[in-house]
């Protein structure tokens, strides 16, 4: 496998990560323009207010290509917990430990920052991701049918107490 570098923001990250999400979830779950614009808008807002003392943003790079990402929104970390977001690895690079490295980086950041709780929202059927979350100790704490991503899915909130 080529060397994978984990780093912070890189120019083009918003567009590339949005594209990774849009292509994957369009094909796998039927998500469309609503979802793609939501990812781009919310990630842009997050990066525009990012504070490195409480927030984290990591990309996985192979060569010059962004092949994965993960963000940690800590704006409400002290009261509600840190929100793990935009976690994705490009399908050709899955199974190579990139997701593990990204998640470990985020959880190390949470522990160093003294955060007590980390949570994320996902939906039923993403078994590889669920396996990874459970490997790190996350458990499902809430489930509901919702359409916040433009398509109705059975959402799941995973949380981890540190």
FIKOLZA-1660 file (N, C-alpha, C; in steps of 0.1 Angstrom, whole numbers, plus 5000, padded with zeros to 4 digits):
% residues 162
   i   px   py   pz ch aa at
   1 5008 4988 5000  A  X  N
   1 5000 5000 5000  A  X CA
   1 5009 5012 5000  A  X  C
   2 5004 5023 4993  A  X  N
   2 5011 5035 4993  A  X CA
   2 5011 5041 5007  A  X  C
   3 5021 5050 5009  A  X  N
   3 5021 5057 5022  A  X CA
   3 5009 5066 5024  A  X  C
   4 5003 5065 5035  A  X  N
   4 4991 5073 5038  A  X CA
   4 4996 5084 5049  A  X  C
   5 4993 5096 5046  A  X  N
   5 4996 5107 5055  A  X CA
   5 4983 5112 5061  A  X  C
   6 4983 5114 5074  A  X  N
   6 4972 5120 5081  A  X CA
   6 4976 5134 5084  A  X  C
   7 4968 5144 5080  A  X  N
   7 4972 5158 5082  A  X CA
   7 4959 5166 5085  A  X  C
   8 4961 5178 5087  A  X  N
   8 4949 5187 5089  A  X CA
   8 4944 5192 5075  A  X  C
   9 4938 5204 5075  A  X  N
   9 4932 5209 5063  A  X CA
   9 4942 5210 5052  A  X  C
  10 4937 5207 5040  A  X  N
  10 4944 5209 5028  A  X CA
  10 4935 5217 5018  A  X  C
  11 4941 5226 5010  A  X  N
  11 4933 5232 5000  A  X CA
  11 4925 5222 4991  A  X  C
  12 4913 5224 4989  A  X  N
  12 4904 5215 4981  A  X CA
  12 4897 5205 4990  A  X  C
  13 4899 5205 5003  A  X  N
  13 4894 5195 5012  A  X CA
  13 4878 5195 5012  A  X  C
  14 4873 5207 5012  A  X  N
  14 4858 5208 5013  A  X CA
  14 4852 5202 5001  A  X  C
  15 4857 5205 4989  A  X  N
  15 4852 5199 4977  A  X CA
  15 4854 5185 4975  A  X  C
  16 4866 5180 4979  A  X  N
  16 4869 5166 4977  A  X CA
  16 4861 5157 4987  A  X  C
  17 4860 5162 5000  A  X  N
  17 4853 5154 5010  A  X CA
  17 4838 5154 5006  A  X  C
  18 4833 5165 5002  A  X  N
  18 4819 5166 4998  A  X CA
  18 4817 5156 4986  A  X  C
  19 4826 5156 4977  A  X  N
  19 4825 5146 4965  A  X CA
  19 4825 5132 4970  A  X  C
  20 4834 5128 4979  A  X  N
  20 4835 5115 4984  A  X CA
  20 4821 5111 4990  A  X  C
  21 4816 5119 4998  A  X  N
  21 4803 5117 5005  A  X CA
  21 4792 5116 4994  A  X  C
  22 4791 5125 4985  A  X  N
  22 4780 5126 4975  A  X CA
  22 4780 5113 4966  A  X  C
  23 4792 5110 4961  A  X  N
  23 4793 5098 4952  A  X CA
  23 4789 5085 4960  A  X  C
  24 4795 5083 4971  A  X  N
  24 4793 5071 4979  A  X CA
  24 4778 5069 4983  A  X  C
  25 4773 5080 4989  A  X  N
  25 4759 5079 4994  A  X CA
  25 4748 5080 4984  A  X  C
  26 4751 5085 4972  A  X  N
  26 4742 5085 4961  A  X CA
  26 4741 5071 4956  A  X  C
  27 4752 5064 4954  A  X  N
  27 4752 5051 4949  A  X CA
  27 4747 5041 4959  A  X  C
  28 4751 5042 4972  A  X  N
  28 4747 5032 4982  A  X CA
  28 4733 5034 4988  A  X  C
  29 4729 5047 4989  A  X  N
  29 4717 5050 4997  A  X CA
  29 4707 5059 4990  A  X  C
  30 4710 5063 4977  A  X  N
  30 4700 5071 4970  A  X CA
  30 4700 5085 4974  A  X  C
  31 4710 5090 4981  A  X  N
  31 4710 5104 4985  A  X CA
  31 4713 5113 4973  A  X  C
  32 4709 5125 4973  A  X  N
  32 4710 5134 4961  A  X CA
  32 4715 5147 4965  A  X  C
  33 4710 5157 4957  A  X  N
  33 4715 5171 4958  A  X CA
  33 4713 5177 4972  A  X  C
  34 4702 5173 4979  A  X  N
  34 4700 5178 4992  A  X CA
  34 4711 5174 5002  A  X  C
  35 4715 5162 5001  A  X  N
  35 4726 5157 5010  A  X CA
  35 4739 5163 5006  A  X  C
  36 4742 5164 4993  A  X  N
  36 4755 5169 4989  A  X CA
  36 4756 5184 4993  A  X  C
  37 4746 5192 4992  A  X  N
  37 4746 5206 4995  A  X CA
  37 4747 5207 5010  A  X  C
  38 4741 5199 5018  A  X  N
  38 4741 5199 5033  A  X CA
  38 4755 5196 5037  A  X  C
  39 4762 5186 5032  A  X  N
  39 4776 5183 5036  A  X CA
  39 4785 5195 5033  A  X  C
  40 4784 5201 5021  A  X  N
  40 4792 5212 5017  A  X CA
  40 4790 5224 5026  A  X  C
  41 4777 5227 5028  A  X  N
  41 4773 5239 5036  A  X CA
  41 4778 5237 5051  A  X  C
  42 4775 5226 5057  A  X  N
  42 4779 5224 5071  A  X CA
  42 4794 5223 5073  A  X  C
  43 4801 5216 5064  A  X  N
  43 4815 5215 5065  A  X CA
  43 4822 5229 5063  A  X  C
  44 4817 5237 5054  A  X  N
  44 4822 5250 5052  A  X CA
  44 4820 5259 5064  A  X  C
  45 4808 5258 5070  A  X  N
  45 4805 5265 5082  A  X CA
  45 4814 5261 5094  A  X  C
  46 4816 5248 5095  A  X  N
  46 4825 5243 5106  A  X CA
  46 4839 5248 5104  A  X  C
  47 4845 5246 5092  A  X  N
  47 4859 5250 5089  A  X CA
  47 4860 5265 5091  A  X  C
  48 4850 5273 5088  A  X  N
  48 4851 5287 5089  A  X CA
  48 4851 5292 5104  A  X  C
  49 4847 5284 5113  A  X  N
  49 4847 5288 5127  A  X CA
  49 4856 5279 5135  A  X  C
  50 4863 5270 5129  A  X  N
  50 4871 5260 5135  A  X CA
  50 4881 5267 5145  A  X  C
  51 4882 5261 5157  A  X  N
  51 4891 5265 5167  A  X CA
  51 4899 5253 5171  A  X  C
  52 4912 5253 5168  A  X  N
  52 4920 5242 5170  A  X CA
  52 4922 5237 5185  A  X  C
  53 4917 5246 5194  A  X  N
  53 4918 5242 5208  A  X CA
  53 4906 5233 5212  A  X  C
  54 4896 5232 5203  A  X  N
  54 4884 5224 5207  A  X CA
  54 4880 5215 5195  A  X  C
  55 4884 5218 5183  A  X  N
  55 4879 5212 5171  A  X CA
  55 4891 5205 5164  A  X  C
  56 4887 5194 5157  A  X  N
  56 4897 5187 5149  A  X CA
  56 4893 5184 5135  A  X  C
  57 4902 5184 5126  A  X  N
  57 4899 5181 5112  A  X CA
  57 4911 5174 5106  A  X  C
  58 4908 5162 5101  A  X  N
  58 4919 5154 5096  A  X CA
  58 4915 5148 5082  A  X  C
  59 4925 5148 5074  A  X  N
  59 4924 5142 5060  A  X CA
  59 4934 5131 5059  A  X  C
  60 4931 5121 5052  A  X  N
  60 4940 5110 5048  A  X CA
  60 4944 5113 5034  A  X  C
  61 4957 5113 5031  A  X  N
  61 4963 5117 5018  A  X CA
  61 4971 5105 5013  A  X  C
  62 4969 5102 5001  A  X  N
  62 4978 5092 4994  A  X CA
  62 4983 5100 4982  A  X  C
  63 4996 5101 4981  A  X  N
  63 5002 5110 4970  A  X CA
  63 4997 5124 4973  A  X  C
  64 4990 5129 4964  A  X  N
  64 4984 5143 4965  A  X CA
  64 4969 5142 4967  A  X  C
  65 4963 5130 4967  A  X  N
  65 4949 5128 4967  A  X CA
  65 4943 5126 4981  A  X  C
  66 4933 5133 4984  A  X  N
  66 4925 5132 4997  A  X CA
  66 4917 5119 4995  A  X  C
  67 4919 5109 5004  A  X  N
  67 4912 5096 5003  A  X CA
  67 4903 5094 5015  A  X  C
  68 4903 5103 5024  A  X  N
  68 4895 5101 5036  A  X CA
  68 4895 5113 5045  A  X  C
  69 4885 5113 5054  A  X  N
  69 4884 5125 5063  A  X CA
  69 4877 5121 5076  A  X  C
  70 4879 5130 5086  A  X  N
  70 4871 5129 5098  A  X CA
  70 4872 5143 5105  A  X  C
  71 4861 5147 5110  A  X  N
  71 4861 5160 5118  A  X CA
  71 4856 5158 5131  A  X  C
  72 4860 5166 5141  A  X  N
  72 4855 5166 5154  A  X CA
  72 4851 5180 5158  A  X  C
  73 4838 5182 5160  A  X  N
  73 4832 5195 5163  A  X CA
  73 4831 5195 5178  A  X  C
  74 4839 5204 5184  A  X  N
  74 4839 5204 5199  A  X CA
  74 4833 5217 5204  A  X  C
  75 4825 5224 5196  A  X  N
  75 4819 5236 5201  A  X CA
  75 4810 5234 5213  A  X  C
  76 4804 5222 5214  A  X  N
  76 4795 5219 5226  A  X CA
  76 4801 5207 5234  A  X  C
  77 4814 5205 5233  A  X  N
  77 4820 5193 5239  A  X CA
  77 4819 5193 5254  A  X  C
  78 4819 5205 5260  A  X  N
  78 4819 5205 5275  A  X CA
  78 4804 5202 5280  A  X  C
  79 4794 5206 5273  A  X  N
  79 4781 5204 5277  A  X CA
  79 4774 5191 5271  A  X  C
  80 4775 5189 5258  A  X  N
  80 4769 5178 5252  A  X CA
  80 4778 5167 5247  A  X  C
  81 4791 5170 5245  A  X  N
  81 4800 5161 5240  A  X CA
  81 4805 5165 5226  A  X  C
  82 4816 5159 5222  A  X  N
  82 4822 5163 5209  A  X CA
  82 4815 5155 5198  A  X  C
  83 4812 5162 5187  A  X  N
  83 4804 5156 5176  A  X CA
  83 4814 5151 5165  A  X  C
  84 4815 5138 5163  A  X  N
  84 4823 5133 5152  A  X CA
  84 4815 5134 5139  A  X  C
  85 4821 5139 5129  A  X  N
  85 4814 5142 5116  A  X CA
  85 4823 5139 5104  A  X  C
  86 4817 5137 5093  A  X  N
  86 4823 5136 5079  A  X CA
  86 4834 5126 5079  A  X  C
  87 4831 5114 5085  A  X  N
  87 4841 5103 5085  A  X CA
  87 4838 5095 5073  A  X  C
  88 4848 5094 5064  A  X  N
  88 4847 5086 5052  A  X CA
  88 4861 5082 5047  A  X  C
  89 4861 5071 5041  A  X  N
  89 4873 5066 5034  A  X CA
  89 4869 5062 5020  A  X  C
  90 4875 5066 5010  A  X  N
  90 4872 5063 4996  A  X CA
  90 4872 5048 4994  A  X  C
  91 4861 5043 4988  A  X  N
  91 4860 5028 4987  A  X CA
  91 4873 5020 4982  A  X  C
  92 4881 5025 4973  A  X  N
  92 4892 5018 4969  A  X CA
  92 4903 5017 4980  A  X  C
  93 4902 5025 4990  A  X  N
  93 4912 5025 5001  A  X CA
  93 4907 5019 5014  A  X  C
  94 4895 5014 5014  A  X  N
  94 4889 5008 5026  A  X CA
  94 4897 4995 5029  A  X  C
  95 4897 4991 5042  A  X  N
  95 4903 4978 5046  A  X CA
  95 4918 4979 5047  A  X  C
  96 4923 4991 5047  A  X  N
  96 4938 4993 5047  A  X CA
  96 4942 5001 5060  A  X  C
  97 4933 5002 5070  A  X  N
  97 4936 5008 5083  A  X CA
  97 4935 5023 5083  A  X  C
  98 4931 5029 5072  A  X  N
  98 4929 5044 5072  A  X CA
  98 4919 5049 5082  A  X  C
  99 4907 5042 5082  A  X  N
  99 4896 5046 5091  A  X CA
  99 4901 5044 5105  A  X  C
 100 4908 5034 5108  A  X  N
 100 4913 5032 5122  A  X CA
 100 4922 5044 5126  A  X  C
 101 4931 5047 5117  A  X  N
 101 4941 5058 5120  A  X CA
 101 4933 5071 5122  A  X  C
 102 4923 5074 5114  A  X  N
 102 4916 5087 5115  A  X CA
 102 4908 5087 5128  A  X  C
 103 4901 5076 5132  A  X  N
 103 4893 5075 5144  A  X CA
 103 4902 5076 5156  A  X  C
 104 4914 5069 5156  A  X  N
 104 4923 5069 5167  A  X CA
 104 4928 5084 5169  A  X  C
 105 4931 5091 5158  A  X  N
 105 4936 5105 5159  A  X CA
 105 4925 5113 5166  A  X  C
 106 4913 5112 5162  A  X  N
 106 4902 5120 5168  A  X CA
 106 4900 5116 5183  A  X  C
 107 4900 5104 5186  A  X  N
 107 4898 5100 5200  A  X CA
 107 4910 5104 5209  A  X  C
 108 4922 5103 5204  A  X  N
 108 4933 5108 5211  A  X CA
 108 4932 5123 5214  A  X  C
 109 4927 5131 5204  A  X  N
 109 4925 5145 5205  A  X CA
 109 4914 5147 5216  A  X  C
 110 4904 5140 5217  A  X  N
 110 4893 5141 5227  A  X CA
 110 4899 5139 5241  A  X  C
 111 4907 5128 5242  A  X  N
 111 4912 5125 5255  A  X CA
 111 4922 5136 5260  A  X  C
 112 4930 5141 5251  A  X  N
 112 4940 5152 5254  A  X CA
 112 4932 5165 5258  A  X  C
 113 4921 5167 5252  A  X  N
 113 4913 5179 5254  A  X CA
 113 4904 5177 5266  A  X  C
 114 4904 5166 5272  A  X  N
 114 4896 5163 5284  A  X CA
 114 4881 5162 5282  A  X  C
 115 4877 5159 5269  A  X  N
 115 4863 5157 5266  A  X CA
 115 4858 5143 5272  A  X  C
 116 4846 5144 5277  A  X  N
 116 4841 5132 5284  A  X CA
 116 4832 5123 5276  A  X  C
 117 4827 5129 5265  A  X  N
 117 4817 5122 5256  A  X CA
 117 4820 5125 5242  A  X  C
 118 4819 5115 5233  A  X  N
 118 4820 5117 5219  A  X CA
 118 4807 5110 5213  A  X  C
 119 4801 5117 5203  A  X  N
 119 4789 5110 5197  A  X CA
 119 4789 5113 5182  A  X  C
 120 4782 5105 5175  A  X  N
 120 4780 5107 5160  A  X CA
 120 4766 5101 5157  A  X  C
 121 4761 5107 5145  A  X  N
 121 4749 5102 5139  A  X CA
 121 4752 5095 5126  A  X  C
 122 4747 5083 5124  A  X  N
 122 4748 5076 5112  A  X CA
 122 4735 5069 5110  A  X  C
 123 4735 5059 5101  A  X  N
 123 4722 5052 5099  A  X CA
 123 4725 5037 5097  A  X  C
 124 4714 5029 5099  A  X  N
 124 4715 5015 5099  A  X CA
 124 4719 5010 5085  A  X  C
 125 4727 5000 5085  A  X  N
 125 4732 4994 5072  A  X CA
 125 4746 4997 5069  A  X  C
 126 4752 5006 5076  A  X  N
 126 4766 5009 5073  A  X CA
 126 4775 5000 5082  A  X  C
 127 4775 4987 5079  A  X  N
 127 4781 4977 5088  A  X CA
 127 4796 4978 5090  A  X  C
 128 4803 4982 5080  A  X  N
 128 4818 4983 5082  A  X CA
 128 4821 4995 5092  A  X  C
 129 4813 5006 5091  A  X  N
 129 4815 5017 5100  A  X CA
 129 4811 5013 5114  A  X  C
 130 4800 5006 5115  A  X  N
 130 4795 5002 5128  A  X CA
 130 4805 4993 5135  A  X  C
 131 4811 4984 5128  A  X  N
 131 4821 4975 5133  A  X CA
 131 4833 4984 5139  A  X  C
 132 4837 4994 5132  A  X  N
 132 4848 5002 5136  A  X CA
 132 4844 5010 5149  A  X  C
 133 4832 5016 5149  A  X  N
 133 4828 5023 5160  A  X CA
 133 4827 5014 5173  A  X  C
 134 4822 5002 5171  A  X  N
 134 4821 4993 5182  A  X CA
 134 4835 4988 5187  A  X  C
 135 4844 4987 5178  A  X  N
 135 4857 4983 5181  A  X CA
 135 4864 4993 5191  A  X  C
 136 4860 5006 5189  A  X  N
 136 4866 5016 5198  A  X CA
 136 4857 5019 5210  A  X  C
 137 4846 5011 5212  A  X  N
 137 4838 5013 5224  A  X CA
 137 4825 5021 5223  A  X  C
 138 4822 5026 5211  A  X  N
 138 4810 5033 5209  A  X CA
 138 4798 5023 5210  A  X  C
 139 4787 5028 5215  A  X  N
 139 4775 5020 5216  A  X CA
 139 4763 5028 5210  A  X  C
 140 4753 5021 5205  A  X  N
 140 4741 5028 5200  A  X CA
 140 4733 5033 5212  A  X  C
 141 4730 5046 5213  A  X  N
 141 4722 5052 5224  A  X CA
 141 4709 5057 5220  A  X  C
 142 4706 5058 5207  A  X  N
 142 4693 5064 5203  A  X CA
 142 4691 5059 5188  A  X  C
 143 4679 5056 5185  A  X  N
 143 4675 5052 5171  A  X CA
 143 4662 5058 5168  A  X  C
 144 4660 5063 5155  A  X  N
 144 4648 5069 5151  A  X CA
 144 4648 5069 5135  A  X  C
 145 4636 5069 5130  A  X  N
 145 4635 5072 5115  A  X CA
 145 4635 5087 5113  A  X  C
 146 4643 5091 5103  A  X  N
 146 4644 5106 5101  A  X CA
 146 4648 5108 5087  A  X  C
 147 4647 5120 5082  A  X  N
 147 4651 5124 5068  A  X CA
 147 4659 5136 5068  A  X  C
 148 4668 5138 5078  A  X  N
 148 4677 5149 5078  A  X CA
 148 4687 5150 5067  A  X  C
 149 4688 5139 5060  A  X  N
 149 4698 5138 5048  A  X CA
 149 4690 5138 5035  A  X  C
 150 4677 5141 5035  A  X  N
 150 4670 5141 5023  A  X CA
 150 4663 5128 5019  A  X  C
 151 4666 5118 5025  A  X  N
 151 4660 5105 5023  A  X CA
 151 4657 5099 5037  A  X  C
 152 4646 5093 5039  A  X  N
 152 4642 5087 5052  A  X CA
 152 4651 5074 5054  A  X  C
 153 4658 5074 5065  A  X  N
 153 4666 5063 5069  A  X CA
 153 4664 5060 5084  A  X  C
 154 4668 5049 5089  A  X  N
 154 4668 5046 5103  A  X CA
 154 4681 5050 5109  A  X  C
 155 4680 5062 5116  A  X  N
 155 4693 5068 5121  A  X CA
 155 4696 5062 5134  A  X  C
 156 4709 5062 5137  A  X  N
 156 4715 5057 5150  A  X CA
 156 4725 5067 5155  A  X  C
 157 4723 5070 5168  A  X  N
 157 4733 5078 5175  A  X CA
 157 4742 5068 5182  A  X  C
 158 4755 5069 5180  A  X  N
 158 4765 5062 5187  A  X CA
 158 4772 5072 5197  A  X  C
 159 4776 5067 5208  A  X  N
 159 4783 5075 5218  A  X CA
 159 4794 5067 5225  A  X  C
 160 4804 5074 5230  A  X  N
 160 4815 5068 5237  A  X CA
 160 4818 5078 5248  A  X  C
 161 4818 5072 5260  A  X  N
 161 4822 5080 5272  A  X CA
 161 4836 5077 5275  A  X  C
 162 4844 5088 5276  A  X  N
 162 4859 5086 5278  A  X CA
 162 4862 5087 5293  A  X  C
% end
